[in-house]
């Protein structure tokens, strides 16, 4: 008989309220103290709730830094720094355990985003104003909440589920309603998880179809198309991945910066490359600078996420690649390793953005999806804008060679932006590249969650 996997969402929400309380007005709400349809009475409270939802994305454990940085640390791009932090060292050694505090906090933070989105989607029913303006606001808020819920579910799937195997039962719990203390949500299959994600994104696309805005700080149709392109690529639905990437590319709102200007992606807000960028400021600081750079003369013990010597060796095999200049291997405090310079600006303000989606990813998604016969032009476009020569068809004579060229370009472009570990997992390369069992292609379910459900939730294989 098929085993059922369960998750106690209430226990996570309670922990999240403790960890993340104070981020916004909505964060102070208990989903059990007020009926869902009475959470909001007017558009002011609904707008405040939407602000609160975006603030959950910016939590330290999510896109405030740790979700993407831990993914790179758990790959050949990074090694751990800090003051011999045992939990951090587990990532650097590819030996993450279910009791790891970073895993626990990440898991809680992502489900808190989902719980917040669910509260918004349920709570708007309490608004009695039926004016056209109010109904339009509700439509817009619902569209953004659905898209963010989909993204959080997807980020959970690629961190904690067997996202590369559509036949696997090891998906993640899909939570689409406000939970009470007694609610138990089963762990979905991978396919069912993807279907829920796609359903939310397609609904969001319909609700936001009339939105002409392309402000990369807020969910809009281009961001939804970009998320769909990413999800379909992970599903290995290459036709849809290419189609949605093309929609973003042809949107006209984004463009690749050339080899003289692309470093400004990381020194200015909302460059032409940003499709989805989460902003921070002096009052709402991110952790990117302090966790990857700190200051010019920082010691390695001050920096949590360090660039590996392997990453330098990788770039040394690409001597014309200008992206090596976004890494610093000259500091004696870090040698033989280095550090990324992507977040070295704004040292005093520490308001470095989270680069969730960039247009370069859309070109590389389409390049991968179309294969070597149809995608080489996209691959070369990115290469040329980063200082490299074009590849001729003879340089990629077969599919494995082309796949490696794509993987190399992804690594060169997105190191320390949270892609590498997930790319290795979705392409089945964790064992080959990292030299660890393939079961390490996913993080363990936190032990606290297993204990809270009296082991009703099963651990991922190998942990």
Secondary structure, DSSP 8 states (H G I E B T S, - for coil): -----EE-HHHHHHHHHHHHTTSSSGGG--TTTS-GGGS-SSHHHHHHHHHHHHHHHTSTTTTTTHHHHHHHHTTTTEEE-TTT-HHHHHHHTT---TT-HHHHHHHHHHHHHHHHHHHHHHHGGG-----HHHHHHHHHHHHHHHHHHHHHHHHHHHHHS-TT-TT-S---B---S---TT--EEB--HHHHHHHHHHHHHHHHHHTTT-----TTS--HHHHHHHHHHHHHHTT-HHHHHHHHHHHHTTSS-----TTTGGGGGTSSS-TTEEEEE---SSS--SHHHHHT-STT--GGG-SEEE-HHHHHHHHTSTT-GGGGGEE---TTTTTSBEE-TT-S-TTT----EEEEEHHHHHHHHHHHHHHHHSHHHHHHHHHTTT-----GGGG-SHHHHHHHHHHHHHHHHTTTT-HHHHHHHTT-HHHHH-S-GGGGS----HHHHHHTTT-S---TT-
